[in-house]
């Protein structure tokens, strides 16, 4: 898992490098292509400049998949991805609930609906998904779901290494 800000910065940097290489490869007669690519590069640079100044609100994470169920940057087997996302959501929901409710050994997880994450994008680089809290509370402190997501991420990181 990686922070959304780092993923965004890495993607913008790679995108800018690609556009710069395309511009350098153009001949003198490719005026229109040069203009379009230059405008694209300026838009990427503007986005990069503002992305560092916009603080992350609410919970967000990127989950990357590797190994046999993944086909490069093209895709991941749907059954594997849905099971992995479901298990990750379940872990986040249980950690979130444990902070606010007593948890039983079985049965429904109390307050599950308040810990729902949404797939909002595809993570670039390998293959994965960006998950976000869609309705973060306006606050200077982290939301309870953000804390639960960070705890789940730390827990999985410990088991992964």
N, CA, C and O of each residue as an XYZ file, in Angstrom:
644
protein
N       0.817     -1.173      0.000
C       0.000      0.000      0.000
C       0.869      1.247      0.000
O       1.978      1.241      0.534
N       0.368      2.298     -0.592
C       1.133      3.527     -0.692
C       0.198      4.703     -0.451
O      -1.020      4.582     -0.581
N       0.787      5.845     -0.097
C      -0.051      7.010      0.118
C      -0.527      7.554     -1.220
O       0.165      7.459     -2.233
N      -1.705      8.114     -1.200
C      -2.297      8.652     -2.414
C      -1.443      9.792     -2.965
O      -1.257      9.904     -4.177
N      -0.928     10.632     -2.077
C      -0.100     11.750     -2.526
C       1.142     11.290     -3.272
O       1.499     11.869     -4.298
N       1.803     10.252     -2.766
C       2.997      9.736     -3.430
C       2.645      9.135     -4.779
O       3.356      9.354     -5.759
N       1.577      8.393     -4.840
C       1.144      7.802     -6.109
C       0.855      8.903     -7.125
O       1.262      8.814     -8.284
N       0.153      9.933     -6.681
C      -0.195     11.046     -7.577
C       1.065     11.745     -8.074
O       1.184     12.038     -9.264
N       2.012     12.014     -7.161
C       3.260     12.686     -7.556
C       4.067     11.830     -8.523
O       4.596     12.334     -9.514
N       4.162     10.537     -8.235
C       4.911      9.637     -9.120
C       4.278      9.575    -10.507
O       4.981      9.595    -11.518
N       2.952      9.501    -10.552
C       2.271      9.447    -11.841
C       2.467     10.745    -12.613
O       2.738     10.713    -13.814
N       2.334     11.885    -11.942
C       2.514     13.172    -12.616
C       3.941     13.324    -13.141
O       4.151     13.844    -14.237
N       4.905     12.875    -12.370
C       6.308     12.954    -12.800
C       6.538     12.075    -14.031
O       7.170     12.505    -14.996
N       6.022     10.846    -13.992
C       6.173      9.935    -15.133
C       5.443     10.475    -16.356
O       5.954     10.390    -17.473
N       4.259     11.026    -16.151
C       3.484     11.600    -17.253
C       4.229     12.774    -17.877
O       4.306     12.883    -19.101
N       4.780     13.655    -17.036
C       5.537     14.807    -17.532
C       6.769     14.357    -18.304
O       7.083     14.917    -19.354
N       7.471     13.344    -17.789
C       8.656     12.841    -18.489
C       8.290     12.279    -19.856
O       9.015     12.492    -20.828
N       7.187     11.572    -19.938
C       6.742     11.007    -21.220
C       6.418     12.105    -22.228
O       6.803     12.020    -23.394
N       5.718     13.120    -21.777
C       5.355     14.220    -22.672
C       6.608     14.978    -23.111
O       6.719     15.364    -24.274
N       7.546     15.194    -22.196
C       8.792     15.877    -22.562
C       9.568     15.089    -23.621
O      10.119     15.675    -24.554
N       9.610     13.766    -23.477
C      10.290     12.934    -24.488
C       9.591     13.041    -25.840
O      10.246     13.102    -26.881
N       8.271     13.062    -25.821
C       7.531     13.206    -27.078
C       7.833     14.552    -27.746
O       8.022     14.624    -28.961
N       7.876     15.602    -26.948
C       8.166     16.939    -27.492
C       9.563     16.961    -28.119
O       9.746     17.513    -29.204
N      10.542     16.365    -27.446
C      11.915     16.339    -27.964
C      12.031     15.518    -29.248
O      12.915     15.765    -30.069
N      11.146     14.550    -29.419
C      11.216     13.691    -30.601
C      10.543     14.314    -31.828
O      10.672     13.795    -32.937
N       9.835     15.410    -31.635
C       9.123     16.041    -32.748
C      10.084     16.770    -33.683
O      11.099     17.324    -33.262
N       9.731     16.750    -34.943
C      10.491     17.510    -35.933
C      10.023     18.955    -35.961
O       9.050     19.317    -35.300
N      10.727     19.781    -36.736
C      10.392     21.204    -36.835
C       9.025     21.442    -37.474
O       8.410     22.483    -37.242
N       8.547     20.501    -38.268
C       7.281     20.692    -38.992
C       6.064     20.264    -38.175
O       4.932     20.488    -38.602
N       6.277     19.649    -37.001
C       5.176     19.179    -36.154
C       4.697     20.274    -35.207
O       4.689     20.096    -33.989
N       4.305     21.391    -35.772
C       3.930     22.571    -34.986
C       2.690     22.296    -34.142
O       2.664     22.623    -32.955
N       1.677     21.708    -34.734
C       0.433     21.455    -34.012
C       0.653     20.447    -32.878
O       0.173     20.650    -31.762
N       1.366     19.380    -33.160
C       1.662     18.378    -32.126
C       2.457     18.995    -30.986
O       2.201     18.727    -29.812
N       3.441     19.841    -31.358
C       4.258     20.493    -30.333
C       3.385     21.387    -29.442
O       3.561     21.418    -28.224
N       2.458     22.102    -30.050
C       1.583     22.998    -29.280
C       0.689     22.206    -28.330
O       0.553     22.569    -27.162
N       0.079     21.125    -28.823
C      -0.807     20.305    -28.000
C      -0.032     19.669    -26.845
O      -0.493     19.676    -25.704
N       1.139     19.124    -27.147
C       1.938     18.482    -26.103
C       2.475     19.491    -25.087
O       2.559     19.186    -23.898
N       2.835     20.679    -25.546
C       3.299     21.716    -24.628
C       2.183     22.126    -23.679
O       2.416     22.312    -22.485
N       0.971     22.266    -24.207
C      -0.180     22.597    -23.355
C      -0.438     21.472    -22.350
O      -0.767     21.731    -21.192
N      -0.287     20.226    -22.796
C      -0.474     19.080    -21.898
C       0.575     19.103    -20.792
O       0.253     18.861    -19.629
N       1.816     19.389    -21.141
C       2.889     19.452    -20.150
C       2.618     20.571    -19.133
O       2.839     20.387    -17.937
N       2.146     21.711    -19.601
C       1.818     22.809    -18.687
C       0.690     22.416    -17.743
O       0.722     22.762    -16.562
N      -0.311     21.694    -18.254
C      -1.422     21.235    -17.406
C      -0.927     20.247    -16.352
O      -1.359     20.303    -15.200
N      -0.034     19.353    -16.733
C       0.533     18.391    -15.783
C       1.303     19.131    -14.697
O       1.173     18.818    -13.514
N       2.098     20.107    -15.097
C       2.893     20.870    -14.128
C       2.006     21.680    -13.186
O       2.315     21.800    -12.000
N       0.907     22.238    -13.699
C      -0.038     22.966    -12.837
C      -0.669     22.016    -11.825
O      -0.791     22.344    -10.645
N      -1.069     20.835    -12.295
C      -1.675     19.842    -11.401
C      -0.683     19.409    -10.330
O      -1.050     19.249     -9.166
N       0.568     19.220    -10.720
C       1.602     18.811     -9.757
C       1.834     19.899     -8.717
O       2.046     19.600     -7.542
N       1.796     21.152     -9.137
C       2.028     22.254     -8.211
C       0.896     22.375     -7.189
O       1.141     22.706     -6.029
N      -0.330     22.110     -7.611
C      -1.456     22.235     -6.680
C      -1.665     20.977     -5.855
O      -2.213     21.060     -4.755
N      -1.248     19.810     -6.347
C      -1.503     18.572     -5.600
C      -0.733     18.524     -4.288
O      -1.183     17.890     -3.334
N       0.420     19.184     -4.225
C       1.181     19.194     -2.980
C       0.591     20.143     -1.952
O       0.875     20.009     -0.762
N      -0.225     21.101     -2.385
C      -0.784     22.067     -1.454
C      -2.161     21.670     -0.950
O      -2.663     22.275     -0.003
N      -2.793     20.655     -1.566
C      -4.117     20.222     -1.149
C      -3.959     19.068     -0.152
O      -3.484     17.992     -0.518
N      -4.355     19.290      1.107
C      -4.200     18.222      2.088
C      -5.211     17.105      1.850
O      -6.329     17.346      1.394
N      -4.798     15.877      2.167
C      -5.701     14.735      2.067
C      -6.747     14.854      3.170
O      -6.406     15.062      4.335
N      -7.998     14.724      2.809
C      -9.054     14.706      3.807
C      -9.653     13.320      3.826
O      -9.917     12.732      2.777
N      -9.861     12.817      4.979
C     -10.473     11.511      5.101
C      -9.515     10.383      4.794
O      -8.335     10.589      4.512
N     -10.059      9.191      4.857
C      -9.273      7.982      4.657
C      -9.024      7.740      3.177
O      -9.918      7.926      2.352
N      -7.798      7.321      2.841
C      -7.488      6.956      1.463
C      -6.274      6.040      1.465
O      -5.364      6.190      2.280
N      -6.278      5.098      0.544
C      -5.157      4.169      0.408
C      -5.154      3.624     -1.004
O      -6.167      3.649     -1.702
N      -4.005      3.135     -1.408
C      -3.888      2.444     -2.692
C      -3.406      1.035     -2.407
O      -2.457      0.827     -1.652
N      -4.069      0.082     -3.016
C      -3.697     -1.318     -2.856
C      -3.206     -1.819     -4.202
O      -3.912     -1.730     -5.207
N      -1.983     -2.348     -4.210
C      -1.397     -2.897     -5.430
C      -1.383     -4.408     -5.351
O      -1.175     -4.983     -4.283
N      -1.604     -5.041     -6.474
C      -1.589     -6.497     -6.549
C      -0.399     -6.942     -7.377
O       0.037     -6.231     -8.282
N       0.123     -8.115     -7.067
C       1.228     -8.678     -7.829
C       1.092    -10.183     -7.898
O       0.258    -10.779     -7.217
N       1.910    -10.781     -8.718
C       1.889    -12.233     -8.825
C       0.963    -12.730     -9.916
O       0.560    -11.972    -10.798
N       0.633    -13.996     -9.851
C      -0.133    -14.663    -10.875
C      -1.488    -14.021    -11.222
O      -1.845    -14.010    -12.400
N      -2.243    -13.500    -10.287
C      -3.541    -12.970    -10.716
C      -3.447    -11.643    -11.483
O      -4.448    -11.148    -12.000
N      -2.234    -11.071    -11.554
C      -2.059     -9.775    -12.209
C      -1.394     -9.966    -13.568
O      -0.454    -10.747    -13.713
N      -1.899     -9.242    -14.554
C      -1.302     -9.245    -15.889
C      -0.715     -7.849    -16.104
O      -1.363     -6.967    -16.668
N       0.539     -7.665    -15.637
C       1.231     -6.383    -15.789
C       0.396     -5.217    -15.296
O      -0.151     -5.240    -14.194
N       0.312     -4.191    -16.143
C      -0.502     -3.021    -15.836
C      -1.876     -3.125    -16.474
O      -2.674     -2.191    -16.398
N      -2.152     -4.258    -17.103
C      -3.407     -4.412    -17.836
C      -4.591     -4.732    -16.951
O      -5.678     -4.190    -17.151
N      -4.397     -5.610    -15.971
C      -5.538     -5.977    -15.159
C      -5.196     -7.008    -14.110
O      -4.064     -7.483    -14.014
N      -6.200     -7.340    -13.330
C      -6.098     -8.334    -12.279
C      -7.361     -9.180    -12.362
O      -8.436     -8.670    -12.677
N      -7.233    -10.463    -12.081
C      -8.399    -11.335    -12.136
C      -9.487    -10.795    -11.216
O      -9.223    -10.467    -10.059
N     -10.691    -10.705    -11.725
C     -11.779    -10.062    -10.989
C     -12.121    -10.782     -9.692
O     -12.381    -10.133     -8.679
N     -12.126    -12.099     -9.706
C     -12.463    -12.833     -8.480
C     -11.416    -12.587     -7.393
O     -11.760    -12.390     -6.228
N     -10.138    -12.600     -7.778
C      -9.068    -12.325     -6.824
C      -9.197    -10.902     -6.268
O      -9.128    -10.695     -5.056
N      -9.384     -9.928     -7.160
C      -9.466     -8.528     -6.734
C     -10.656     -8.299     -5.815
O     -10.534     -7.625     -4.793
N     -11.808     -8.858     -6.177
C     -12.991     -8.633     -5.346
C     -12.832     -9.286     -3.978
O     -13.253     -8.714     -2.973
N     -12.234    -10.469     -3.924
C     -12.005    -11.136     -2.637
C     -11.010    -10.344     -1.795
O     -11.230    -10.140     -0.601
N      -9.916     -9.896     -2.414
C      -8.900     -9.130     -1.681
C      -9.487     -7.821     -1.151
O      -9.253     -7.462      0.003
N     -10.243     -7.111     -1.980
C     -10.848     -5.851     -1.540
C     -11.856     -6.096     -0.422
O     -11.931     -5.324      0.534
N     -12.627     -7.167     -0.544
C     -13.617     -7.500      0.479
C     -12.944     -7.804      1.817
O     -13.402     -7.348      2.865
N     -11.869     -8.566      1.777
C     -11.154     -8.910      3.017
C     -10.489     -7.668      3.624
O     -10.459     -7.511      4.845
N      -9.960     -6.795      2.774
C      -9.354     -5.563      3.278
C     -10.417     -4.676      3.910
O     -10.201     -4.125      4.989
N     -11.574     -4.531      3.243
C     -12.668     -3.732      3.793
C     -13.126     -4.313      5.129
O     -13.408     -3.564      6.065
N     -13.201     -5.640      5.225
C     -13.609     -6.299      6.457
C     -12.634     -5.994      7.586
O     -13.053     -5.721      8.710
N     -11.326     -6.038      7.292
C     -10.308     -5.719      8.292
C     -10.454     -4.275      8.775
O     -10.428     -4.012      9.977
N     -10.607     -3.349      7.836
C     -10.763     -1.933      8.200
C     -12.026     -1.746      9.039
O     -12.008     -1.015     10.029
N     -13.117     -2.397      8.655
C     -14.380     -2.270      9.397
C     -14.246     -2.795     10.820
O     -14.767     -2.187     11.755
N     -13.559     -3.912     10.991
C     -13.389     -4.483     12.336
C     -12.483     -3.619     13.194
O     -12.753     -3.436     14.381
N     -11.429     -3.091     12.627
C     -10.549     -2.187     13.394
C     -11.313     -0.934     13.772
O     -11.227     -0.470     14.909
N     -12.058     -0.383     12.828
C     -12.864      0.816     13.085
C     -13.888      0.547     14.187
O     -14.038      1.355     15.104
N     -14.591     -0.581     14.102
C     -15.620     -0.913     15.085
C     -15.010     -1.155     16.468
O     -15.603     -0.793     17.484
N     -13.830     -1.763     16.500
C     -13.214     -2.079     17.795
C     -12.874     -0.828     18.594
O     -12.730     -0.889     19.815
N     -12.746      0.289     17.918
C     -12.466      1.560     18.606
C     -13.719      2.143     19.257
O     -13.619      2.990     20.145
N     -14.912      1.690     18.816
C     -16.149      2.326     19.259
C     -17.163      1.365     19.887
O     -18.052      1.796     20.621
N     -17.033      0.082     19.605
C     -18.020     -0.899     20.062
C     -17.307     -2.148     20.560
O     -16.188     -2.438     20.138
N     -17.953     -2.884     21.455
C     -17.383     -4.190     21.803
C     -17.632     -5.162     20.647
O     -18.739     -5.218     20.111
N     -16.610     -5.923     20.265
C     -16.741     -6.885     19.172
C     -16.909     -8.289     19.725
O     -16.216     -8.699     20.656
N     -17.840     -9.010     19.134
C     -18.018    -10.408     19.490
C     -17.125    -11.283     18.626
O     -16.496    -10.805     17.682
N     -17.074    -12.557     18.954
C     -16.267    -13.488     18.175
C     -16.908    -13.793     16.828
O     -16.227    -14.227     15.899
N     -18.191    -13.572     16.718
C     -18.892    -13.797     15.449
C     -20.086    -12.863     15.383
O     -20.415    -12.176     16.351
N     -20.713    -12.851     14.246
C     -21.879    -11.995     14.067
C     -21.545    -10.743     13.282
O     -20.443    -10.594     12.756
N     -22.498     -9.865     13.214
C     -22.354     -8.627     12.446
C     -21.350     -7.687     13.118
O     -21.211     -7.665     14.341
N     -20.675     -6.934     12.303
C     -19.743     -5.921     12.803
C     -20.552     -4.650     13.033
O     -21.136     -4.110     12.093
N     -20.591     -4.167     14.274
C     -21.387     -2.962     14.538
C     -20.796     -1.728     13.849
O     -19.578     -1.574     13.765
N     -21.666     -0.864     13.365
C     -21.226      0.378     12.731
C     -20.514      0.185     11.414
O     -19.761      1.057     10.982
N     -20.740     -0.943     10.770
C     -20.033     -1.267      9.525
C     -20.232     -0.200      8.444
O     -19.301      0.117      7.703
N     -21.419      0.340      8.358
C     -21.700      1.313      7.293
C     -20.872      2.589      7.429
O     -20.644      3.284      6.439
N     -20.421      2.903      8.638
C     -19.617      4.121      8.824
C     -18.150      3.901      8.464
O     -17.343      4.828      8.542
N     -17.803      2.669      8.068
C     -16.412      2.391      7.705
C     -16.270      1.997      6.238
O     -15.272      1.391      5.847
N     -17.246      2.333      5.448
C     -17.230      1.933      4.042
C     -16.238      2.770      3.237
O     -16.258      4.000      3.273
N     -15.369      2.064      2.509
C     -14.444      2.696      1.563
C     -14.999      2.486      0.158
O     -15.748      1.540     -0.084
N     -14.634      3.357     -0.751
C     -15.080      3.255     -2.142
C     -13.885      3.186     -3.083
O     -12.882      3.868     -2.873
N     -13.992      2.375     -4.104
C     -12.968      2.340     -5.150
C     -13.192      3.589     -5.994
O     -14.255      3.755     -6.592
N     -12.197      4.465     -6.042
C     -12.354      5.724     -6.760
C     -11.430      5.870     -7.964
O     -11.581      6.795     -8.762
N     -10.464      4.945     -8.092
C      -9.530      5.057     -9.210
C      -8.747      3.766     -9.325
O      -8.779      2.919     -8.432
N      -8.051      3.629    -10.425
C      -7.126      2.522    -10.623
C      -5.741      3.047    -10.290
O      -5.350      4.121    -10.747
N      -4.997      2.284     -9.488
C      -3.640      2.683     -9.119
C      -2.694      2.321    -10.251
O      -2.685      1.180    -10.714
N      -1.904      3.276    -10.696
C      -0.981      3.068    -11.808
C       0.376      2.615    -11.290
O       0.721      2.854    -10.132
N       1.117      1.982    -12.125
C       2.440      1.500    -11.759
C       2.470     -0.002    -11.897
O       3.181     -0.528    -12.752
N       1.734     -0.684    -11.098
C       1.501     -2.116    -11.232
C       0.025     -2.210    -11.572
O      -0.423     -1.634    -12.563
N      -0.720     -2.920    -10.771
C      -2.161     -2.835    -10.927
C      -2.784     -2.861     -9.557
O      -2.436     -3.697     -8.723
N      -3.687     -1.965     -9.325
C      -4.346     -1.897     -8.032
C      -5.481     -0.913     -8.067
O      -5.901     -0.443     -9.124
N      -5.967     -0.614     -6.884
C      -7.115      0.275     -6.759
C      -6.840      1.342     -5.716
O      -6.111      1.116     -4.751
N      -7.435      2.509     -5.925
C      -7.396      3.584     -4.942
C      -8.716      3.532     -4.190
O      -9.787      3.529     -4.796
N      -8.632      3.490     -2.871
C      -9.816      3.446     -2.012
C      -9.894      4.747     -1.232
O      -8.878      5.267     -0.770
N     -11.106      5.271     -1.088
C     -11.284      6.537     -0.366
C     -12.551      6.528      0.471
O     -13.513      5.811      0.192
N     -12.512      7.345      1.495
C     -13.698      7.688      2.271
C     -14.370      8.827      1.507
O     -13.772      9.888      1.332
N     -15.590      8.623      1.058
C     -16.222      9.631      0.209
C     -16.787     10.824      0.971
O     -16.846     11.926      0.426
N     -17.192     10.632      2.193
C     -17.781     11.731      2.953
C     -16.989     12.015      4.220
O     -17.496     11.834      5.327
N     -15.728     12.466      4.057
C     -14.953     12.739      5.276
C     -15.543     13.914      6.031
O     -16.070     14.856      5.439
N     -15.445     13.842      7.335
C     -15.919     14.937      8.152
C     -14.972     16.112      8.005
O     -13.757     15.923      7.938
N     -15.504     17.310      7.955
C     -14.655     18.492      7.887
C     -14.064     18.715      9.272
O     -14.765     19.095     10.209
N     -12.786     18.476      9.380
C     -12.154     18.565     10.682
C     -10.653     18.737     10.504
O     -10.080     18.343      9.488
N     -10.043     19.321     11.495
C      -8.593     19.460     11.473
C      -7.912     18.177     11.934
O      -6.720     17.983     11.699
N      -8.670     17.301     12.589
C      -8.104     16.034     13.039
C      -8.532     14.918     12.091
O      -9.516     15.051     11.362
N      -7.790     13.825     12.109
C      -8.108     12.697     11.240
C      -9.459     12.106     11.597
O      -9.861     12.099     12.761
N     -10.155     11.611     10.585
C     -11.433     10.941     10.826
C     -11.162      9.584     11.471
O     -10.071      9.036     11.318
N     -12.142      9.039     12.190
C     -11.961      7.710     12.778
C     -11.666      6.646     11.715
O     -10.895      5.718     11.963
N     -12.272      6.779     10.544
C     -12.022      5.808      9.479
C     -10.587      5.920      8.961
O      -9.965      4.913      8.624
N     -10.067      7.141      8.898
C      -8.687      7.324      8.453
C      -7.732      6.621      9.411
O      -6.785      5.964      8.978
N      -7.980      6.758     10.705
C      -7.137      6.090     11.695
C      -7.245      4.570     11.553
O      -6.232      3.874     11.614
N      -8.451      4.052     11.366
C      -8.638      2.604     11.202
C      -7.932      2.106      9.947
O      -7.326      1.035      9.961
N      -8.006      2.870      8.869
C      -7.350      2.489      7.625
C      -5.829      2.475      7.799
O      -5.156      1.565      7.315
N      -5.300      3.466      8.479
C      -3.856      3.500      8.740
C      -3.427      2.315      9.610
O      -2.374      1.721      9.376
N      -4.243      1.971     10.612
C      -3.933      0.816     11.469
C      -3.963     -0.477     10.647
O      -3.094     -1.332     10.817
N      -4.940     -0.627      9.769
C      -5.034     -1.820      8.918
C      -3.834     -1.901      7.981
O      -3.287     -2.980      7.755
N      -3.433     -0.767      7.443
C      -2.277     -0.724      6.529
C      -1.007     -1.137      7.264
O      -0.211     -1.923      6.750
N      -0.821     -0.600      8.476
C       0.365     -0.983      9.278
C       0.347     -2.475      9.583
O       1.380     -3.140      9.495
N      -0.804     -2.996      9.936
C      -0.921     -4.416     10.260
C      -0.557     -5.284      9.064
O       0.186     -6.255      9.208
N      -1.070     -4.948      7.893
C      -0.756     -5.721      6.694
C       0.707     -5.576      6.289
O       1.309     -6.526      5.787
N       1.275     -4.409      6.500
C       2.684     -4.192      6.182
C       3.570     -5.078      7.039
O       4.552     -5.635      6.548
N       3.232     -5.213      8.321
C       3.999     -6.076      9.224
C       3.939     -7.524      8.731
O       4.952     -8.223      8.737
N       2.767     -7.972      8.310
C       2.627     -9.353      7.839
C       3.259     -9.566      6.468
O       3.656    -10.685      6.141
N       3.358     -8.522      5.671
C       3.904     -8.654      4.309
C       5.419     -8.774      4.319
O       5.993     -9.339      3.388
N       6.070     -8.264      5.333
C       7.537     -8.282      5.343
C       8.018     -9.122      6.430
O       9.227     -9.268      6.610
